[in-house]
Amino acid sequence: MKTDIEIVTKEVPPTLSDVPIFDSVNIFFSENALWLVPILLVLIQFFFKLFVAERASFHQVWKNFLQSPVDVGFLALSFSATLLITTPKSSGGLFGTALVFILLLVISIVIWKSSPTHTTKKSVFTSSVFVLFNFIITGSMLVYSISMMLRI
């Protein structure tokens, strides 16, 4: 008895990764997610605060920009808190880091609230110095929290 077996092949539909541009974007995000995701989160928060149920004006943009270092600080604190939750065995040093981050956030909030929000030349200069100093503080927090995540 002779049996003929018919082999049926189905063509697999292409996926997004088969399209060169999407594959390149996927590779880019995979390789740069560590720094890209925090920046995108802060930018999304900035634009949501600016445009959702608000009329954007230069003054509103300026006020939100002055507050953005505080947002960066809270992002760093949330990364630190995530490490506390996910790695309870090494929570001693992480708890100390979280306490330091909270103290630095209080300082960051004081700097933000002390910054003049007027758009006069002197106020913009003073606020620019304050926001630069504030970004140095909270940016350092963010870099340190990401480096802690890489170690674990």
Secondary structure as UniProt FT lines:
FT   HELIX           16..18
FT   HELIX           20..51
FT   TURN            52..53
FT   HELIX           58..86
FT   HELIX           88..90
FT   HELIX           91..114
FT   HELIX           121..151
//
